[in-house]
Amino acid sequence: MPVELGDGRVAVYLDVENLCIHAMQQGLDFDVNLIIARARTEGRMVVARAYGDFTRPYLQSTKRDLMKAGVEMALLSTDAKGKNTADMQLALDAMEMALLPAGPDVVIVGSGDRDYVPLVQKLKRYTKQLIGIGLKGSISGSLARLCDAYWYYDDLLPRSDETSDATETAEPEAPAVMDEMDRARETLLRALESVANQGLTCTGANTAQMMRRIQPTFEAKNLGFRTFKSFVEAAEEHGLVRIAGMQGMDVVIEALAPVPSSSSAAAPTDQRKQAAPAASAATLAQYYRGVLQNKRVPMVPWIDRERLVRALWAEIEGRDDAGLTVMQMTDAMALYADMNGIQVSRPALQKITYTLNIGRCFKRAGIQSFIEDITTDQAGVACDADEALDRMHVTYLRGIRIDAPGTRFTPEASALLLFDNPTEDQVALAASYILQAETWGN
């Protein structure tokens, strides 16, 4: 009989160095306890192991958290190039555990690195349920698609009331979000059908698990709901399902609408797009801002953002050595902000350097690239300040597109987001950003 959610044996393998570095790049605090707590909801944890060079200063607080949580630590030394064997050691341990007679039912791999794709493929052949975890914008698309479910670390963090309010205000008015909601409701109906076909009760837990199997990145809170139950209740209000009772503390769900076919599913969306009134530029800009806030990307006012980036470029170009580390770049902007009365938080500054990094604005050893190690790798600038600002803006739009597929961009709304009070020239510039966002690879 299929294993129900929470009944299986769980093994957790975390490339904490990978996770921690990507968190720092995005200006997020890394709290491994959030991952462990989430993993425990999947079943009984039989092994939890973390891999990294725990002699590195930025891993010291994580090391203490791992010790308190009882997680095994595999200390891997770093070579002269800043590399270690975390991916190889993690893969060997996971395969060894999976081949045991009483191996885990669920394997959780914490990393967004595509090097783990072969491991996921192999473990799935041994009928293991695979869950990946990584940070938005820092994961391999092929890895996320191969996993039975994929968690974003960003979504495990507590959401501030300010961010939640902004997102909830923008979402109901945005056509793109309604399209995403429609897809989620269709996935709900498909999940209910699949759970019933397996002879299981359509509880909230079973249904949510099946939805993640169908759509690995599905999370109800990404659509503005605090819990999966509130998502189901909203679907009930639309006449798609009904809550038929309770099983213990969980709801039992019954489908009231048929599962749409592929052809019929597309038609209503197209009709809605034709019938829906065009949203105002201000409404769309508010929606874009809400998507970024959900990604924890605060939009520093344009006048301050431009000053900070130009000051950073002047600092880097004025040096005779190999440049600065990404963390030193953040420090340089923080010092400039303090000296010039710019009110900006350090996480916001870290997001600026991360966005510039994604936009390939830096180079190391003369080669334009994304700087992986933000603590030790020194980098110079790969373009002038004007182009860096352009690349930053394109990266913002690409980030919105990735997190909210189907988003409708207009030059006027994009200019409002990026420039606050745009001129006609800036609206034209925003139009070019939209085009680049569709074609410019990160």
ZIDAVEN-V664442 format. One record per residue. PHI is phi in whole degrees, 0 to 359 (999 if undefined). Layout:
BEGIN
PHI  PHI
END
This chain:
BEGIN
999  302  282  277  304  90  262  271  271  241  241  241  232  241  275  293  296  299  295  293  296  295  295  297  302  262  74  251  286  260  238  294  298  296  290  298  299  293  295  294  286  273  150  275  282  260  206  219  224  239  235  167  268  283  276  290  304  288  259  294  292  296  300  296  297  296  296  294  277  74  272  294  240  259  280  241  289  258  277  297  270  82  250  220  256  303  296  291  294  299  296  297  295  295  293  299  292  294  274  290  304  252  290  288  273  237  243  250  247  264  179  253  285  293  298  271  303  301  296  298  300  292  296  294  292  266  59  271  278  253  237  257  215  197  254  303  82  230  237  283  298  293  294  298  290  286  290  290  208  225  258  264  304  306  282  279  288  299  264  289  299  296  295  298  297  295  292  293  290  281  298  299  269  266  303  296  293  298  295  296  296  299  296  294  292  296  297  301  295  294  295  299  297  293  297  296  295  273  79  257  285  279  284  300  295  296  291  297  297  293  298  290  292  287  226  306  268  294  216  300  291  292  260  98  258  286  222  295  298  293  296  294  298  293  294  294  296  270  77  273  218  218  276  273  158  232  233  69  265  254  276  250  249  236  283  251  248  288  287  290  285  301  288  284  291  284  298  300  299  298  296  297  297  288  275  291  292  294  288  291  300  295  294  295  298  296  295  304  297  295  298  295  297  294  274  61  247  286  270  295  311  304  299  281  298  296  297  294  293  294  293  296  296  296  294  291  291  276  263  266  270  284  118  234  284  297  294  293  298  297  299  296  291  297  295  298  299  297  286  244  69  271  273  210  281  296  304  293  294  296  293  295  295  294  296  297  295  299  285  58  269  243  223  234  54  80  246  292  195  280  272  287  266  278  264  234  284  275  224  253  270  257  200  277  295  298  292  299  294  298  295  300  293  297  295  301  294  296  297  295  298  293  280  226  303  89  301  267  262  234  301  295  291  296  295  298  296  276  243  69  233  287  272  297  296  288  295  296  296  298  298  290  297  300  297  293  298  280  237  276  285  268
END
